[in-house]
Amino acid sequence: MDTFTVTIETPAGPLSLRRETAEAAIETGRTMQREGVGEVFISPPGGTPQPLAEFVSAAIKELPDWDPA
């Protein structure tokens, strides 16, 4: 199954969590970032890791009714 991977870079090493949807991955990433656990990256299925903010920006732009104004 294709899943999104949320990776948190912690002092003890990377921690990876899998989520089925982009929305779930973003929610998990935001929670981890808010808790101050470490730097958060999200990888789409078969893709490369992106910092949380970049992933969210790209996801928003892909929405059909997105308007930057």
C-alpha positions as semicolon CSV with decimal commas, in nm:
position;residue;x (nm);y (nm);z (nm)
1;M;0,000;0,000;0,000
2;D;0,124;0,350;-0,081
3;T;0,160;0,561;0,231
4;F;0,301;0,897;0,328
5;T;0,599;0,890;0,562
6;V;0,638;1,147;0,839
7;T;1,000;1,158;0,957
8;I;1,100;1,342;1,272
9;E;1,471;1,413;1,315
10;T;1,529;1,373;1,690
11;P;1,854;1,393;1,889
12;A;1,835;1,013;1,924
13;G;1,793;0,963;1,548
14;P;1,512;0,967;1,293
15;L;1,165;0,843;1,381
16;S;0,937;0,749;1,090
17;L;0,560;0,715;1,100
18;R;0,339;0,607;0,810
19;R;0,004;0,766;0,729
20;E;-0,248;0,670;0,457
21;T;-0,337;1,023;0,341
22;A;-0,161;1,356;0,294
23;E;-0,404;1,513;0,540
24;A;-0,318;1,260;0,810
25;A;0,055;1,306;0,744
26;I;0,023;1,685;0,771
27;E;-0,178;1,657;1,093
28;T;0,082;1,423;1,246
29;G;0,368;1,644;1,128
30;R;0,210;1,958;1,272
31;T;0,150;1,785;1,605
32;M;0,510;1,668;1,625
33;Q;0,641;2,012;1,528
34;R;0,417;2,181;1,786
35;E;0,548;1,945;2,054
36;G;0,904;2,044;1,962
37;V;1,015;1,684;1,914
38;G;1,245;1,768;1,622
39;E;1,256;1,876;1,259
40;V;0,968;1,724;1,059
41;F;0,976;1,598;0,699
42;I;0,702;1,435;0,489
43;S;0,763;1,198;0,198
44;P;0,483;1,124;-0,047
45;P;0,455;0,764;-0,172
46;G;0,769;0,699;-0,378
47;G;0,885;1,061;-0,331
48;T;1,165;1,242;-0,157
49;P;1,137;1,395;0,192
50;Q;1,031;1,759;0,211
51;P;1,026;1,988;0,513
52;L;0,675;2,011;0,657
53;A;0,616;2,373;0,544
54;E;0,720;2,298;0,185
55;F;0,500;1,988;0,171
56;V;0,199;2,181;0,302
57;S;0,255;2,465;0,054
58;A;0,274;2,222;-0,237
59;A;-0,037;2,035;-0,118
60;I;-0,239;2,356;-0,088
61;K;-0,144;2,467;-0,439
62;E;-0,274;2,136;-0,577
63;L;-0,624;2,195;-0,438
64;P;-0,872;2,265;-0,720
65;D;-1,007;2,589;-0,574
66;W;-0,681;2,731;-0,439
67;D;-0,656;3,109;-0,473
68;P;-0,333;3,278;-0,359
69;A;-0,505;3,616;-0,315
